[in-house]
Amino acid sequence: MAPAAASGGSTLPSGFSVFTTFPDLLFIFEFIFGGLVWILVASSLVPWPLVQGWVMFVSVFCFVATTTLIVLYLIGAHGGEASWVSLDVAYHCTAALFYLSASVLEALATITMQDGFTYRHYHENIAAVVFSYVATLLYVVHAVFSLIRWKSS
């Protein structure tokens, strides 16, 4: 028996077992909260367009990459190779770092909003900040458990 199979949980799941294994179950929540950030930032006004551009880039990039990874895992494209575990770690660590920077910048932009913005836009930005930090937490947790899986493979 191969060492990866003997350690249990050190290989990537394929098929619908993606929805039953941890941390891969977090893909669903990353998808949902990342989509919410994308929608809220796209519909809100931010005092600094460069900040909104970065937050939009991060949310769209992570949304598309998460969707791509979950589809690849569902069809079993990884074939049980260890290099995919490294890819999983690299992606989730990068996504966590990106989302952390986007969350901090979005919070800063929301705090500095002036009187020229309506209450609705301010509340949309607050919701975007909250969902962005939730997405950051999800990516960090997924990255930590992916690192544990990578270490044991």
VENWOQUI-V586785 format. One record per residue. N is the residue number from 0. PHI is phi in degrees with one decimal (NA if undefined). OMEGA is omega in whole degrees, 0 to 359 (none if undefined). D_FIRST is the distance of its C-alpha to the first C-alpha in Angstrom with 2 decimals. Layout:
n = {N;N}
phi = {PHI;PHI}
omega = {OMEGA;OMEGA}
d_first = {D_FIRST;D_FIRST}
//
This chain:
n = {0;1;2;3;4;5;6;7;8;9;10;11;12;13;14;15;16;17;18;19;20;21;22;23;24;25;26;27;28;29;30;31;32;33;34;35;36;37;38;39;40;41;42;43;44;45;46;47;48;49;50;51;52;53;54;55;56;57;58;59;60;61;62;63;64;65;66;67;68;69;70;71;72;73;74;75;76;77;78;79;80;81;82;83;84;85;86;87;88;89;90;91;92;93;94;95;96;97;98;99;100;101;102;103;104;105;106;107;108;109;110;111;112;113;114;115;116;117;118;119;120;121;122;123;124;125;126;127;128;129;130;131;132;133;134;135;136;137;138;139;140;141;142;143;144;145;146;147;148;149;150;151;152}
phi = {NA;-69.9;-59.6;-65.7;-74.6;-72.9;-78.4;66.9;80.3;-94.3;-110.2;-78.9;-76.9;-135.8;71.7;-76.9;-69.5;-60.0;-83.6;-119.7;-109.3;-101.0;-93.9;-66.9;-62.0;-66.7;-53.2;-61.9;-71.6;-62.3;-62.0;-66.6;-70.9;-63.7;-64.7;-64.3;-61.9;-58.0;-64.2;-67.8;-70.6;-66.2;-95.4;-102.5;-106.9;-120.8;-64.1;-117.4;-60.3;-64.0;-65.3;-62.5;-62.3;-66.5;-63.5;-65.1;-59.2;-62.0;-66.7;-70.1;-58.8;-68.4;-63.0;-68.3;-66.3;-64.9;-62.0;-62.6;-63.1;-66.6;-67.0;-64.0;-69.1;-63.5;-87.4;73.2;-64.9;-73.8;60.2;77.7;-77.3;-69.5;-64.7;-72.3;-66.0;-65.8;-62.3;-60.5;-64.0;-61.3;-65.0;-70.4;-67.7;-64.5;-63.2;-63.6;-65.6;-60.5;-66.8;-62.7;-64.8;-65.9;-65.4;-65.0;-66.2;-65.9;-65.4;-62.2;-64.5;-69.1;-64.5;-89.5;-63.3;-94.1;-66.4;-71.1;-103.2;-78.1;-59.5;-61.9;-65.8;-64.0;-68.8;-63.0;-67.2;-63.4;-62.5;-62.3;-64.0;-61.8;-67.3;-67.0;-69.0;-64.8;-62.5;-59.6;-60.7;-62.5;-67.0;-65.9;-62.1;-63.8;-64.3;-63.0;-71.8;-69.1;-64.5;-63.0;-64.1;-64.4;-63.7;-85.7;-90.4}
omega = {182;180;181;180;181;183;176;177;181;176;181;178;174;183;183;174;174;182;182;181;176;14;185;175;180;176;182;182;175;178;183;184;174;176;177;177;180;182;183;180;179;183;184;175;179;182;181;182;179;177;180;178;179;180;177;178;181;183;179;179;182;178;180;181;178;178;179;180;182;177;178;177;180;180;176;183;182;177;178;181;182;181;178;175;177;176;178;179;182;180;185;175;177;180;179;178;178;182;177;179;179;180;180;180;178;177;178;179;179;180;185;179;182;183;183;182;180;178;181;180;178;179;175;179;177;178;178;179;181;181;177;177;175;178;177;179;179;179;178;179;179;179;180;181;173;176;177;179;180;179;183;180;none}
d_first = {0.00;3.82;6.54;8.47;6.71;6.57;10.16;11.45;14.30;13.58;13.50;16.72;17.60;19.22;21.96;23.86;21.09;22.64;25.50;23.59;21.39;22.95;24.04;23.94;26.49;28.89;29.22;31.68;33.83;33.77;34.97;37.72;39.05;38.86;40.86;43.36;43.87;44.41;46.95;48.81;49.17;50.28;52.96;54.21;56.53;55.50;58.18;56.18;54.98;52.65;50.79;50.55;49.28;46.44;45.47;45.61;43.49;40.80;40.81;40.83;38.21;35.77;36.61;35.94;32.79;31.35;32.29;30.72;27.39;27.24;28.12;25.49;22.81;24.31;24.14;20.59;21.98;19.35;16.68;13.94;15.18;15.47;19.17;19.95;18.99;21.54;23.99;23.71;24.54;27.33;28.86;28.96;30.33;32.93;33.83;34.28;36.55;38.48;39.02;40.14;42.73;43.84;44.20;46.31;48.50;48.99;49.96;52.38;53.93;54.34;55.96;58.42;59.54;63.32;65.84;65.80;62.71;62.92;61.32;59.01;57.61;57.19;55.24;53.02;52.23;51.50;49.10;47.44;47.04;45.54;43.04;42.23;41.40;39.26;37.36;37.07;35.64;33.08;31.97;31.87;29.72;27.35;27.32;26.60;23.62;22.39;22.79;20.76;17.90;18.41;18.47;15.16;13.38}
//
